[in-house]
Amino acid sequence: MPLRRAIVLLAWLSASSLLATACSKGPEPEIIGVTAHDAAPDFDYTVWVDCTVRNNGDDGSIEVSASLTGGGRWIKRDTVFVAENSERKVTLEFPEVELLGAGPSGYEYNCSAQ
């Protein structure tokens, strides 16, 4: 009898663990803000894109991407941990822009997350 009880208990624990894993939905990222800035006026050889991501799901890692287009097209990515129902600003650097270019206003930029 004790062996049967141990087997039933082990089966119940395994099923509970599997159910808890199946119910976990993972992170659900949402981009809630996008801005860009350069080093200083007339010295804009680097552009930084700030992506603010909100996690509407469970705690977890989120890959944030930013793209910058104008005189070329560049994409940068970073993976960050964001707690459930929290926000995080991720800054991605684009040193590829041309020296004395148009700064952030001369480029199109956007962010995405998954």
TIBA-430313 format. One record per residue: x, y, z of N, C-alpha, C, O, CB in turn. Coordinates in steps of 0.001 Angstrom, whole numbers, plus 524288, in hexadecimal, padded with zeros to 5 digits. Each point is the difference from the previous one (the first is absolute). Glycine has a CB too. Layout:
! TIBA-430313
XYZXYZXYZXYZXYZ/...
//
This chain:
! TIBA-430313
803217FB4E800007FCDF804B2800008034E804F7800007FEBD803907FD087FA657F7758079A/80B01805757FE7C80326804C17FFED8027C800F87FAA28009B804807FE69801277FA3780B21/7FFAD7FD237F3AF8024A800A17FAC97FC058025B7FC428014A8036F7FCE4804A87F4EC804BD/7F537805C97FEAF7FBDD802107FCA27FF17805CC8012B7FF60803217FC677FC687F3EF8032D/8042580A56805527FF37805758018A804838035F7FDEF7FF14804577FE237FBFC7F8C5809FD/809B4801007F82C8048F802E37FE087FFA1800BD7FA1C801578042A7FE00804257F8388094C/7F8B37FF987F5E17FF6E800677FA537FBCB803F97FE98800B88031E7FC68802287F38D8029F/7F8C480940803C37FBD0803C27FF01801E18058D801277FEDE8039C7FD087FA637F58980527/809978078980216802038051F80169803D5801F37FBDE7FFCD804907FE7D7FF027F94B80B05/804A67FEC27F4AB803C18016E7FBF47FD2F801737FAF38017C803CD7FD74805327F63E8069F/7F564803177FA757FCF9801337FB487FD408053D800977FFDD803147FC4E7FEDD7F356801FC/7FF1580AA38064C7FD49804FB800E9803D1804907FFAD7FEC5803FF7FDA07FAAC7F76980813/80B358040D7FCAC803EB804237FFCC801D2800FB7FA66800B98047E7FE708021F7F92080AA0/7FDE47FE457F3F8801A4800927FA897FBD3802C67FCD08013C803747FCE4804237F46B803E2/7F5BD806AC7FFF47FBAE802777FD297FF7A805B88018B7FF078034C7FCA37FC567F414802DE/80541809DF805787FFA780569801D180455803567FD9D7FF178046C7FE5A7FCDF7F87880A07/808B7800F17F7768046A802D87FDBE7FF2D800F57FA3280120804417FE10804CC7F7C98089F/7F8208000B7F6867FEF58007C7FA717FBB7804067FF03800678031C7FC5B802587F39180253/7F93F8094C804777FBBB803BD7FF74801E080591801097FE898039E7FD317FB1F7F56D8057F/8098D807A68014B8021480534801328035B802057FB8B7FFC7804A07FEB68000C7F93F80AD0/803447FEBB7F420803438018A7FB8E7FC9F801617FB5080128803C57FD3F806127F67780601/7F4B1802D87FBCC7FC8E801017FB8F7FCFA80515800AB7FED08029C7FC248006C7F3C980277/7FF8480B0D806317FD0F804CA800FB80366804DC7FFCA7FDF7804517FF6A7FBFD7F68380607/80B23804937FB0680390804717FFBF8001A802147FA73801367FD1B7FC5B804407FF4680B03/7F948808A07F7F07FFA9802277FAC0804FD802AB7FE47800908014A7FB667F6067FFD280603/80D0C7FFBF8022A804E88028C7FEA97FF52805DE7FF747FBBD80211800D9807217F5CE7FAAE/8015B80AD38030D7FFB1805A87FF667FC7D801887FB697FFA97FD287FC238095080398807B3/7F474803B47FC997FCD78022F7FBBC801A6805AD7FF4B7FDB280383802597FA987F65E7FF88/80BC18070D7FAD78021F805447FF877FC98803A27FCC07FD587FE5F7FC5680B697FDC080494/7F76A808DD8008E7FD4F804217FD218039B804C880002801AB801C4804277F5327FAC17FE58/80A548058F7F8EB8031F804C37FFAB7FC6780498801487FBFF800C37FD7280A2F7FB487FBB2/7FB488070680AD97FCAC8046380197802A48054A7FF2F7FDA680413801017FE2E7F60B80582/80901805D27F7B2802B0804ED7FF08804BB7FF4C7FC8C802DF7FC2E800847FA008070080802/803F6800927F3E38048B7FFE77FC89801F48059E7FF627FD0E803747FE697FF997F46D7FCBC/8084B808FF8061C80274805117FF2B805867FF1A7FDF58021D7FBB38006A7F86D80881806C4/807C67FFE77F69D8056B7FFAC7FE26802C980510801637FD9980427800527FFDC7F5C07F843/807A5805AD8083B80330804998012A805897FF167FE1E801967FB907FF097F8D580699808C2/80882802137F7B1805747FF8D7FE5D8038A80215804477FE30801908042C7FF3D7FF517F262/807AD7FF208085D803D18018A803FB7FF74805B98018A7FFD180148804A28063F7F7FA7F7E0/7F9AD80A217FFA87FF87805A2800F17FEC1802967FAC9801307FDC87FBE780534801FA80BCE/7F744804D57F8587FEEC802B47FB1580501800AC7FCC7804238013E8021D7F459803718022F/807177FA7D7F6A68045D8007C7FC468046C7FC29800FE8043A800947FDC87F982808B880164/801647F2E480409803F87FC07800F87FD367FABF800758009C7FD2A803D68057480958800C6/7F6DB7F8487F75B7FC4C7FBB58004A801BE7FB277FCFE7FD197FDF97FCBF7FBF9808A580443/80BA07F78D80013801D77FB587FD5C7FE017FAF98027C8010F7FBC57FDFA806C4809397FF76/7F5607FB59806CE7FD857FB75802677FA6580176801597FEF68043E80203809B47F86F801A0/7F3C17FFC37FB3A7FA83800B78017A7FE907FB99803B3801597FB7A7FF157FC62809017F84C/7FF897FCDB80CCC7FE047FC22803A97FA147FFE07FF837FD72804127FFE080A347FD4E80657/7F6337F9E97F9827FA567FF4F7FFDB7FE627FD9D80537801E97FBDD8018A7FDF4802FC7F47E/7FC97803D280CA47FDF87FE2B805097FABC7FD5A7FF167FC558026D7FE0E80861804DA806DA/7FAF67F3CE7FC7C7FB2B7FCF57FF897FE0F7FED780585802D47FDB180322800017FE427F424/7F86F8059E809E87FDBC7FEB5805137FC2E7FB887FF297FC4A8006F7FCF8804C3808E58066F/7FFEB7F2587FF577FCCF7FB4D7FF687FD2B7FEE88051C80234800938043D804077FBC27F505/7F4E980219806477FCD67FE638047C7FEE87FA327FF767FEA77FE247FBC67FD3880AE080521/804B87F41D803677FEE27FA688000B7FA9B7FF268025B7FF4B80099804B880A587FD2E7FC08/7F292800D67FC027FAA97FEFA801C17FF1F7FA4B801707FB987FE718012380174808DB7F93C/8071A7F592805977FF927FA7280140803427FE93804C2800D18032D803847FD987FAF47F313/803697FD108096E8032E7FE0D804538058F802197FFAA801AE801C97FBDD7F8D07F6228047F/80863807DF804008058B8016D8000F802CD7FD177FBA07FEB47FB877FECF801098062080AF8/8041D800EB7F3D58030F7FD347FC2280363803857FCAE7FFF9804C7800907F9207F4A67FF56/809D28041D7FCA180387802C07FC777FD12801BD7FB267FCD27FD1C7FDD780AC57FDAF80583/7F989809FB7FAF97FD7D802467FB688044C802017FC678039B802A9801BE7F4327FFD780367/807D07FC387F5D7803AC8020A7FC2D7FDC1805037FDBB7FBC4800047FDB98079D7F6E48002C/7FF8580D57802C47FE628051A7FE0C8036A8014D7FB52804C77FF838003E7F83A80382808C6/800897FEA37F2B6802D2801787FB3D7FEB8805997FE997FBA0801D3800CD804477F4E37FC04/8040280C05801117FF2D8053C7FDF18024C800277FA8E804157FDAE7FEF57FC1E8067080A15/7FD1D7FEA87F37D8021F800BD7FAC080087805D37FEFF7FCF38032C801EF7FEFD7F45F7FADA/80805809C5800258011A805657FE92800DC8000C7FA1F8033D7FD147FDFA800C98052080AF3/7F911801227F45380041800307FA4F800E7805967FE357FDA2803AC802027FC6E7F4877FD57/80968808607FCD480130805187FDB5805C4800177FE93803518005C803767F5878041D801CB/808677FB377F5BF805777FF957FE6B802237FA928010B804B87FF247FFA77FC7080A5A80222/7FB797F2E57FF7A801447FA968015D7FBAA7FDEA8036F7FC6A802D68017D80D557FED57FDE4/7F6A47F95B801DA7FC237FDA480386802EF7FC8E803D4802F87FC897FE7B7F5DC803AF7FA9B/80646800CF80BF0802A07FD0E804107FC0A7FDFF803E97FC048027F8010280C16802D97FDCD/7F90E7F619803617FCA77FDA180408803837FE5580485804177FD9A7FF347F5327FF427FA0D/805168046B80B67802C07FE62804C67FC197FD238037B7FB528011A7FFE680B0E806997FF93/7FBA47F493803A17FCAE7FCE98037E802957FF7D80559804C880019800817F78E7FAF27F7CD/800608046A80BA3801E17FEE5805437FBD57FCC6802C77FB55800E77FF4880A158077F80106/7FC3F7F3EA802CB7FC5E7FCD28030B80065801AD805B08043C80027802457FC8D7F8347F76B/7FAB6808E48088F7FFD0801F6805627FBE57FD08803167FC3B7FDFD7FDCB806B480AEA7FF3B/7FDD47F6D8808127FC1B7FDAB8037A7FC4580449801BF801A98042E801B5804B47F4CF8015D/7F491805EB7FC7C7FC0F803B2801C87FC167FD0B803677FDC27FC167FE568035F8099C7F988/7FE177FC3180CD27FC537FD87803A07FA61800CD7FE1C7FEE68037B7FCDE807697FDF580A9E/7F6437FB547FA737FA668004F7FEC47FDE280576801378011D80234804207FDE77F4287FDC4/7FDE880BCB7FA727FD81805218009A803E080468801147FEC0803B9802C77F96F7F7A780081/80C83804337FA8580406803FA800B58019E802417FABF7FEE67FDCE7FBDE804407FDA880C3B/7FF85809057F83280209802917FB58805E58006E800678023980022804437F567804E27FA9A/80AE37FB337FC8A805AA8009D7FFE98018C802F77FB1D7FE047FEF37FBBF803397F8B98095F/8025680C0E7FB838020A802DE7FB85804FA7FD577FE2B803817FEE98031C7F88C809968001B/8043B7F6777F7B88048F7FD857FD9E8022F803E07FC057FD31801BF7FC837FF2F7F4F2804D4/8089A80AA47FF2E80281803AC7FC6F803AE7FD037FC698037A7FD33801CA7FBD480A1C804D7/7FFE07F9537F447803387FD677FC1780311804227FCFF7FDDD804017FE6B7FBAA7F47F800CF/80B7A8067980005803A3803D07FDC5801127FED17FA3E800E37FB857FE7F80333805B480A5C/7FBCF802E67F3FE8010D7FFA07FA6E8048F803977FE987FF1F804787FE757F7657F9597FFBB/80E53800538024F80482803477FEA9800F38003E7FA198038E802BA7FE40800627FAFC80A62/7F8F97FF837F455800D57FFBA7FA597FE52804EA7FD1080184800BF7FB807FD487F5BE80545/7FE1B80CDB801B47FE128049C7FD3B8048F8037A7FE77804267FFD18026C7F3597FFC680281/807B7803987F7058043F803297FDE480148804A4803807FC898026E80248800CC7FAD57F4C9/807A0803E48094B801D18048A802EB7FD89804EA7FDC17FFD8800B67FB3F808A47FAC3806DE/7F59D807E3801487FD63804D27FE847FB497FF017FC867FECD803167FC83809B58018080439/7F4E17F7228003D7FB327FEC07FD257FB7A8032480225800C4804148026E8028A7F2EA7FBBC/7F81A80725800F57FB55802EF801787FE457FF018059F7FC2180246801B8801347FD657F501/805687FD0880C297FE527FEB78054F7FB0F7FCC27FFDC7FE6D7FE317FBD5805A580A0580789/7F9767F704801127FB507FCB5800357FBA4801DB7FC6A7FD0A7FCD07FDF28054F8011B80B22/7FD388073C7F6237FBB5801F77FCBF800987FE7C7FA4A7FC2E800277FD15802E08073E80912/8059C7F72A7F833800E27FE7A7FA927FF627FA307FF07801157FE297FBB1804DC8094F803A2/7F85A7F59C804907FF7A7FA587FF927FA8C7FE45801AF7FD67802978031C80C3B7FC637FE84/7F4C07FCAF7FC4B7FB3E7FD72801F3801BF7FBC0803CE803C77FD347FEFC7F70D804B07F896/802757FDA980CBA8017B7FC14803EC7FB147FDAE802667FBF8802968006A80C818022D80183/7F7F17F6527FFA57FBBD7FD75802C3802127FB8080345804817FE657FF7E7F5458042A7F964/802D67FB7480A7A8016A7FBBD803907FBF17FBA37FF9E7FB77800E77FEAF80907805798076D/7FD407F4F07FB127FC7F7FB8480066802087FC818045F8047980082801B37F9207FFEC7F49A/7FF157FC0C80B7B801927FC758043C7FD3A7FAD47FF5A7FB997FFB67FE16805F5807D9807FF/801237F4617FB917FDA97FAC17FFFD802237FCD5804807FE857FB79800AD80062804DE7F59C/
//
